[in-house]
Amino acid sequence: MKVYRPYVHILLLNMICVFSILAVYPSSKAATYPSEKWEHKSPQELGVDGKKLQTLPRLINGNGCVIKNGYMIFSWGDISKSEDVASAFKPVLTTLLFIALQEGLISSIDEPISKYVPELSKINNGKDSKITWYHLAMQISGYGLKEPPGVAYSYNDYAITLYYDTLMGKVYKGEPDIVLKKYIAEPLQFEDRYTFNAFGNKNRPGRLAMSVRDFARFGLLILRNGKWQDKQIIRNEYVQKILNSALPPNFPRTSGEFAEMLPRQRSLGGTRNITPVGPGYYSFNWWLNRTNLSGQLLLADAPTDSVLASGHGGKRVLLIMPSLDLVACWNDTKIEDQDSSPGNPNTLMNQAVRIIASAVTKSPSTSANQVQLGISETKFTINGRPEFLLGISYYGALGASEDSILSDLDVMQKCGFNWIRVWATWCSSDKDISAVKPVDGTPREPYISKLKWLVGECSRRGMIVDVTISRGIDITGKPRLASYEAHLNAVKTIIDSLRDYKNWYLDLSNERNIKDSRYTSFGDLIKLRQAAHQLNPQLLVTASHAGDVSKEELSRYLKEVKVDFITPHRPRDSQSPRQTEAQTRRYFEWMKEIGIFVPVHYQEPFRRSYGEWEPSIDDFLNDLKGAKAGGAAGWCFHNGDNRKSADRRPSRSFDLRRGNLFDQLDNVEKTLIKKIKE
């Protein structure tokens, strides 16, 4: 039987393991939060059509509220009424699970539940002894079913009850309401009654009751990536994992054949196999607006970054739209058709989210959910925190479909990558996918919009984007940015298009020192750098260099061009990996003499299928280790087409129209990814 092990997500990636996420979610330093009471603003003040929102309660009834940019902008019914939220409580349970991990109460989400419930080893020939926290939170535990853990999806309320009872009774070892108060309700300043005994302590304990305005506070906590005002309630990397670990669309569903459960096993309300909907959408008890095996979004008219907690088929919902900086919460509505929503835009659920999303008439403020790349001495920072940039080449991204990009980004993050390298002037074989016109550097649709979308998506995920410009000719021999004026216009176009984002840097000229059509003189670089600084003084700018940089060249980069960091492309020969640490230290020795210190960023080392030398796994790992040991601030897993094949396939990141990046890697590269985080 084929077993889907923990962390094997999105396309399964030929069983590439998923590791803890390095990407850091946006800081909410400048964000707005309620204090003891919600602060109210009119919808119009925040670019929302209030008349559209007024149609929402007429459509669905019940009680609800809409939060925009941290302000209450609309409500209906009794928003202070505390009532059962049904299955929408499950993400609260998962949040408490990760807080337990954060507090050291559990060792890992892969910890077996049998550590706390040894009786599991006595039923079903011991198969249930392997159930972990991860399995329970992803609804793949196989509890009460014939399948072993990790094999099949089943929306299973008996398993959720085991999850709740074990976490509260055996890990926190306290009264559940006190746990809720300490870790969530009190820090978030809940206004109304909250309890895990919605129907009393003898009627399905674990059923969570709270008001919609308090549930919206929990939603805002997740929107702000686990931060509440000046306190990190749950680590941002945990929020990242929770919201980006959807089961693959082709993940198997249970056969539905029952198996033994623990004696006197109770349920919070439902049965063992409630709905087949889940693969493609379900991530740590949240529903993500991703696609199923048929390519259908969960919610057709909601932003693709939307996430929701849902109970009773949509009757009780907490909806988060990060790209709109919006939270909506409702309870006791007429909606009961969430399971029918994929592929059907006319369900009541889809109609409700369509009203909310379409009511936002003005581009959202990015200040609250903004990732900011910075520099502290010789290190990069993300939202002020020092981070090593572990990246991957993604040159032809502008030619890939959005679904393909989303899948690739999912895998990148799960494998530990937190930045990508994308070209704004790229030709994928016979297809020009440049974001700027090669003749004059002006905007070129649809690729300039694709670039903006990609940078925004990466900002939402906490990822950094290297946007690279290159002079020269494309592979068909056609010139691109052949003049300084065209090059300058390209710089202006890109900076203007990405002005709302702070999670990217600009490489003014790829391998600018090579004396062919790529060549960009120091004189041109100085002027281009000055123009970039005038357009966006906060933007980090570099210019990449083919080969090791000499001391004289380093001085010119730092003193004349005034790059924010250096990006040497190390030589592509078998000696290179063992030289990287010493060469990095040499740069810092020269910087000390020059009197200017900047980060050293290896944005493009060697790659496979390039020349006679084929780098091994150890070559890549030694190069990465040498970079880190020498004090470098970033390193890239570089990849590209196979120069030795007649059609240059696999083309990897060079031509992403041909498939997802990770499908095009060879076995050495796939094994390398497994080992990088180790």
Buried (B, 14 or more C-beta within 10 A) or exposed (E): EEEBBBBBBBBBBEEBBBBEBBBBBBBBBEBBBBEEEBEEBEBEEBBBBBEBBBBBBEEBBBBBBBBBBBBBBBBBBBBBBBBBBBBBBBBBBBBBBBBBBBEEBBEEBEBBBBBBBEEBBBBBEEBBBBBBBBBBBBBBBBBBBBBBBBBBBBBBBBBBBBBBBBBBEBBBEEEBBEBBBEBBBEBBBBBBBBBBBBEEEEEBBBBBBBBBBBBBBBBBBBBBBBBBBEEBBBBBBBBBBBBBBBBBBEBBBBEEEBBBBBEEBBBBBBEBBBBEBBBBBBBBBBBBBBBBEEEBBBBBBBBBBBBBBBBBBBBBBBBBBBBBBBBBBBBBBEBBBBBBBBBEBEBBBBBBBBBBBEBBEEEBBBBBBBBBBBBEEBBBBBBEEBBBBBBBBBBBBBBBEEBBBBBBBBBBBBBBBBBBBBBBBBBBBEEBBBBBBBBBBEBBEEBBBBBBBBBBBBBBBBBBBBBBBBBBBBEEEEBBBBEBEBBBBBBBBBBEBBEBBBBBBBBBBBBBBBEEEBBBEBEBBBBBBEBBBEBBEEBBBBBBBBBBBEEEBBBBBBEEBBBBBBBBBBBBEBEBBEBBBEBBBBBBEBBEEBEBBBBBBBBBBBBBBBEEBBBBBEBBBBBBBBBBEBBBBBBBBBBBBBEEEEEBBBBBBBBBBBBBBBBBBBEBBBEBBBEBBE
